[in-house]
Amino acid sequence: MHNDLAQSQSLAIRRPQTPTKYETEVINTLINVKNSGKTENTQRCIASGLRRINKGADLHEPEQVKTYIANTNLDNQTKNSLALAYNWFCKTNGIEWKKPYFKWERKIPLIPTTENINKIISASSMKYATIFTILAETGLEAHELATIQRKDIDAAQAINNARGCKGHNSRSFKLKPQTAEMLRHYLTDYPQEKPFPSSRSMGEIWRRIRNRLAKKLNQPELKSIPMRNLRHHFATHKYDQTKDILLLKSFLGHKKTRNNNVLRTTNRTRQRRRIHSQNRI
């Protein structure tokens, strides 16, 4: 319980600030979220959402919160995230409210080129070059890689088992020989039971390397490549190769094929752009 409280306090107050009169209720909410099995990223999103709401509304006034969320200058997807964070607060602290829903359309991701991905990976240390290569080659979520344990890895056969997150199915994948060799060296250098860093650390290092490289090469477009787009790059190229939406569903761990529709749309958009570019030449 003490560890839960300490971690929840660190999530709730990441930088010096004046304690709010609802600080105890916020911390209890985060403990509840953690005990419900939510990932650390989800916990951080909820903590951030409650901090934002608390700046513009009274957390004990549901209608005031609802009005604040509806009128804030944010996209509807972010508004839904704020409503979800406050819903956890209400459930934990016995406050009645009806969670609103803000309709939004999933954005079509911009798929980076293989060349630009390889530039960022090549500029990384051996540790993170291995991590980013595995993410790019398997389409794993960063959190899925972070939770892999040594017992999930068959280094000799280059087979790894990953537990699904965010409602994804668990799955196994086999690495290419060169990546498998990188992994074997990695496991020698990092012998702990959970050898991979947190998804948050992966993201921070990715952004640092990417931004430094963008400045060095005078390629500002590199800054628009989030680490998550390694998964999108994997998915679009896998669909290019197979044209099999059910196989893609299996690779990504999706439980519903509709989750792949945005990637299929992205693939069509890329093809149209490619044809348009060729016609201009």
Order of alpha helices (4+ residues) and beta strands (2+ residues): alpha-alpha-alpha-alpha-alpha-alpha-alpha-alpha-beta-beta-beta-alpha-alpha-alpha-alpha-alpha
